[in-house]
Structure formats: C-alpha cells, structure tokens
C-alpha cells in the first residue's frame, strides 16, 4: 500500500529564489535523490534545475493548462514519491486550490519565497496578492536580506498581521540569518516607557501575544481609540488602533483589554486617548482564556467624538 504523496507548493514572484531553494534545500538531500520527485514548473527563471536520476520536470506555461486531467496524467506517467509545484503566484492561488488532486496526492506545505530587496515595491502595488500568499503559507522566507539595511521588524509585521502562526525566516548570500528578537523590534524593551507609534504598535500587538514574558511589567504608551464592548466588566475597555491588513478597505481594530478603575466608566466609544499602561498576561474573562491585559497608569483624553 502506497502512502500519501506529499505535494509541496513553493511560491513567490519571478526571481524570488524559488528554484535556488528547491536546489539547495530539497534536491541536494541524498534521501530525496533516492526517491522519485516530480517538479511542476510554472515559470522559468535564470537558475536551472539539475539533471539527475529520479527527478522529473514538467513545464506548464499557463494557468489554463493546470488542470485536474493534467495532474492525473502526470501521476500515471511519473508515479512520483513527492511532488513540488514551483508556482507562479501571479496566476492566483485559486488556480491550484480549485483543483482536485489525483490519487493519494495531498498538500503537505506551502512555502513562499520573497526577495527582501524588491519587497516594498511589490507590496505597495500588489498588496492583495501578498495577503493571499501570507494567509496560505506555513513558512515565509525573505531572502537577499542585508543585515545592516533590511527592516526586519516591518517584514515581520507585514506577515504576522495576516497570519500570526506563519514561521518567518531570513537569509542572505551566506545562508539563514540567526536573529535575536531585538533585531525584529523597533523599540527598546529596556526603556522606562516604551513609546509605540502606528507601525511599532502593530509589532508590539503581535509580539506580546507570542512572547508575553518579554513584556510583563513593562510600561507602554500610545495614542489610540477607545472601544467599550457590551460584555466587558465595569472599569474595563479596549484601547487600540485600526490597522491595515490587506488594503485600504480592509482595516482591523487591534487592542487588548485594559482596566482603569479611576475613570474607566467615563470613557466613551471612539474617544481618542493617549494611554500609559503596564502590561500583564493573565486569565481574562472577556477572552475566556489567558492573554495580554493592560493596567492604566495615565489616560489623556485627546478628542471626543461628537
């Protein structure tokens, strides 16, 4: 009985390093070379795949040719032990996900390669495509990074606002970059008060959930809006910010429960405030689980919606 055949999606824009990754991380493995690997090549870059035993390459020039019938024929022709699809993300992920895989083929993982040097230009013009890539990928690899000039915090934020569970890796010409967590933060955790602007607030919001021990007892300060959910206890509210996750029309309000015993009841929905608060991590009835909570040290009312 043959076990399931894993199908790996290697995704990204042209010249993002997909073929190099397949060569270096997969095909160089002696164990992989002993078994049959089919690569469905949806675009061709400057790097070529090697000619080696048990490696079969089939080129698809258009999304129109990527059909269930084609995949079924490839399964019968090559009988692979694994399948790698080097995908052209400009075709849209539906070109793949709408297909029924043949036989025992099963999607195993989607990995997306991104050129860190060209990321900003692509992201500003094709944000919806990146949203789709980030949302569906288990691992995101930013390659061609420059330790001195790459803004790792921004790269991490772009991914984590869409897919908090995604694993993010960074590499340069020497290989993977081993970052300490300080390299991915735009603020100093040792400051007496950690001031958060719009970008750093989003980074903090994600990181405090992933790494609560870094922030317990730390004091933060930011400007944001007030939300007063009906199910919240007396003196509790949610200070937060609207953050763009995909496009200008896709905004999410991100905030954590906050207690202000001296004046929490005086706040109203949509009040704009400057909050100084101490971070804790504990069970919160409003979450119905443990999570980040804030305890107010100072609130300055900046604007009240009329």
Buried (B, 14 or more C-beta within 10 A) or exposed (E): EEEEBBBBBBBBBEBBBBBBBBBEEBBEEEEBBEEBBBBBBBBBBEEEBEEEEBBBBBEBEEBEEBEEEBBBEBBEEBEBBBBBBBBBBEBBBEBBEEBEBBEEBEBBEBBBBBBBBEBEEBBEEBBEBBBBBBBBBBEBBBBBBEEEEBBBBBBBBBBBBBBEEBEBBBBBEEEEBEBEEEBBBBBEEEEEEBBBEEBBBBBBBBBBBEEBEBBEEBBBBBBBBBBBEEEBEEBBBBBBBEBBBBEEEEEBEBBBBBBBEEEBEEBEEEBBBBBBBBBBBEEBEBEEEEBBBBEBBEBEBEEEEE
